[in-house]
């Protein structure tokens, strides 16, 4: 089952499962690079794996785009 990280609260990541159930996962057990919006899953090895960081990529793209926008002149 896959989970999406909704937010971080102290030592926990609050995640939503594919079936809509909300779970808290100990943050220190997650792989590095996890951010809000990351998709994670537990592997057969018993460890969490980062599947997708598209949420992070989208936020970064928005920030970069904002830097290169020319301000409107009055």
C-alpha positions as CSV (number, residue, x, y, z in Angstrom):
1,X,0.0,0.0,0.0
2,X,1.2,3.5,-0.8
3,X,1.0,6.5,1.5
4,X,1.2,10.3,0.8
5,X,2.9,12.4,3.4
6,X,0.4,15.1,4.3
7,X,2.5,16.9,7.0
8,X,5.0,16.5,9.7
9,X,4.1,16.9,13.4
10,X,7.1,16.6,15.7
11,X,8.6,13.2,15.4
12,X,5.8,11.9,13.2
13,X,4.8,12.1,9.5
14,X,1.0,12.2,9.1
15,X,0.2,10.2,6.0
16,X,-2.9,9.3,4.0
17,X,-3.2,5.7,2.8
18,X,-4.6,4.8,-0.6
19,X,-7.9,3.8,1.1
20,X,-8.1,7.2,2.8
21,X,-7.1,6.1,6.3
22,X,-4.8,8.6,8.1
23,X,-1.8,7.1,9.9
24,X,1.2,8.5,11.8
25,X,4.6,7.1,10.9
26,X,7.8,7.7,12.9
27,X,9.7,10.3,10.9
28,X,13.1,8.7,11.7
29,X,12.1,5.5,9.9
30,X,11.4,7.3,6.6
31,X,14.1,7.6,3.9
32,X,15.9,10.8,3.5
33,X,14.4,13.2,1.0
34,X,10.8,12.8,2.1
35,X,8.8,16.0,2.1
36,X,5.1,16.9,2.3
37,X,3.5,15.3,-0.8
38,X,6.0,12.5,-1.1
39,X,4.6,9.0,-1.9
40,X,6.1,6.2,0.2
41,X,5.5,2.5,0.6
42,X,6.9,-0.2,2.9
43,X,8.9,-2.7,1.0
44,X,9.2,-6.4,1.4
45,X,12.4,-5.7,3.4
46,X,10.3,-4.0,6.1
47,X,11.7,-0.5,5.3
48,X,10.0,2.6,3.9
49,X,10.9,3.5,0.4
50,X,10.4,6.8,-1.4
51,X,8.5,6.3,-4.6
52,X,7.8,9.8,-5.8
53,X,8.6,13.4,-4.9
54,X,6.5,15.1,-7.6
55,X,4.9,17.3,-5.0
56,X,8.3,18.7,-4.1
57,X,9.2,19.1,-7.8
58,X,6.0,21.0,-8.4
59,X,6.6,23.4,-5.5
60,X,10.2,24.0,-6.7
61,X,9.1,24.6,-10.2
62,X,6.6,27.2,-9.0
63,X,9.3,29.0,-7.0
64,X,11.7,29.0,-10.0
65,X,9.0,30.2,-12.3
66,X,8.2,33.1,-9.9
67,X,11.8,34.2,-10.0
68,X,11.8,34.6,-13.7
69,X,8.5,36.4,-14.1
70,X,8.7,40.0,-15.1
71,X,6.7,42.3,-12.9
72,X,3.8,44.1,-14.6
73,X,4.5,47.8,-15.3
74,X,1.7,50.3,-14.6
